Amino acid sequence: MKKILITGANAGIGLKTAEQFVNEGHHVILACRNMEKAQQARQLLQQQGKGQVDLIELDLNSLEKVNHSANQILSQYNHIDVLINNAGLISTHLARTEDGFEKHFGVNYLGHYLWTLKLLPLLKKAQQGRIIHLSSLAHWAGRIQPENFHADHHPAYHTFSSYGSSKLQNLLFSHVLAKQLQHSNVTSNAIHPGVVDSELYRQLPKLQYRVVSLALIPASKPAQLIKKMALDKSWAKKNGQYASVQTPALRSPKSKDMQLAQQLYDLSYDLIKQYL
Ligand SMILES: NC(=O)c1ccc[n+]([C@@H]2O[C@H](COP(=O)([O-])OP(=O)(O)OC[C@H]3O[C@@H](n4cnc5c(N)ncnc54)[C@H](OP(=O)(O)O)[C@@H]3O)[C@@H](O)[C@H]2O)c1
């Protein structure tokens, strides 16, 4: 029985992934912003599966709150086998986190960055720890522009490139972690889950949503691959990989740039170091 922590697990891919584990009797911890939806998710999972389901409140919109939730995990559990950094959003307008960061950067990436660094000691205490980051094919549209990290300094906001940048950041973070952890018992890998029928696209204008909906696949598809990456022997030694559902796992040139990845890591560290 493995202990698996999933962010944003009250809906979409996170919930379907949790279902896979609970059905096999694993112990799943759902880290969610909306606790009402999280309670409903737990009820649903417990009706179907045999594994234990715990809830923890996590709002990635605030570094202070991420720190608080991570401290709770550190005091409640002695190890974590699998960490799935899944929570994410698309914002069609320029929005800011409680710390003043642009929302995609703050929620999709920086919050998870702090969360992961805080929880690494628990993954190291597992027999084999595995970290899985939900990136996206959209990372091809991403750029690393530190001047855009803060919402106030955003001259020309564009939803898709801003979301894509956060997914590039997820991927670069996964690669740096993989390098740092290469001689440890923990691996770090990323996935593009496909274009999935979930609540992610809820804010998109109707016409854009119609285009997206032509390619939609059910959340159970990526959930199966995530489960494999989390538990399968074939993934035990894979580290720094990028897997993909629906399309070939092609990484953009920027996502392979380890110097850029390290620069992003160092800049991010400065932004969160007060919580470590
Ligand atoms: N769907 C796709 O086609 C697709 C494609 C590529 C990559 N992805 C990635 O896959 C991941 C899951 O997406 P999904 O499609 O399952 O989307 P979803 O159905 O919208 O689920 C997103 C989850 O993230 C949570 N979340 C949002 N903001 C949060 C915050 N501030 N703090 C904590 N949790 C927060 C949501 O919680 P609430 O219920 O509280 O809002 C929800 O549980 C995302 O990282 C996304 O970028 C998705």
The ligand as an ORCA input file, in Angstrom:
! r2SCAN-3c Opt
* xyz 0 1
  N      -7.378     19.339    -19.225
  C      -6.409     19.370    -20.128
  O      -6.678     19.263    -21.347
  C      -4.977     19.536    -19.718
  C      -3.996     19.541    -20.732
  C      -2.659     19.686    -20.357
  C      -2.330     19.832    -19.020
  N      -3.311     19.839    -18.067
  C      -2.909     20.021    -16.672
  O      -3.510     19.025    -15.875
  C      -3.721     19.523    -14.557
  C      -5.137     19.186    -14.096
  O      -6.049     19.862    -14.935
  P      -7.569     19.424    -15.133
  O      -7.775     19.355    -16.591
  O      -7.909     18.260    -14.291
  O      -8.297     20.750    -14.607
  P      -9.532     20.967    -13.594
  O     -10.600     19.969    -13.841
  O      -9.866     22.411    -13.739
  O      -8.894     20.689    -12.167
  C      -7.920     21.551    -11.656
  C      -7.754     21.327    -10.187
  O      -6.807     22.310     -9.716
  C      -7.355     22.926     -8.580
  N      -6.878     24.292     -8.331
  C      -7.038     25.388     -9.093
  N      -6.523     26.463     -8.473
  C      -6.034     26.035     -7.282
  C      -5.406     26.662     -6.179
  N      -5.209     27.992     -6.125
  N      -5.013     25.913     -5.124
  C      -5.238     24.581     -5.116
  N      -5.865     23.932     -6.112
  C      -6.254     24.651     -7.183
  C      -8.859     22.941     -8.818
  O      -9.512     23.155     -7.592
  P     -10.938     23.922     -7.470
  O     -11.956     22.858     -7.653
  O     -10.915     24.506     -6.112
  O     -10.962     24.956     -8.556
  C      -9.046     21.536     -9.391
  O      -9.112     20.596     -8.363
  C      -3.414     21.014    -14.612
  O      -2.131     21.251    -14.080
  C      -3.426     21.333    -16.090
  O      -2.575     22.420    -16.421
  C      -4.626     19.685    -18.390
*
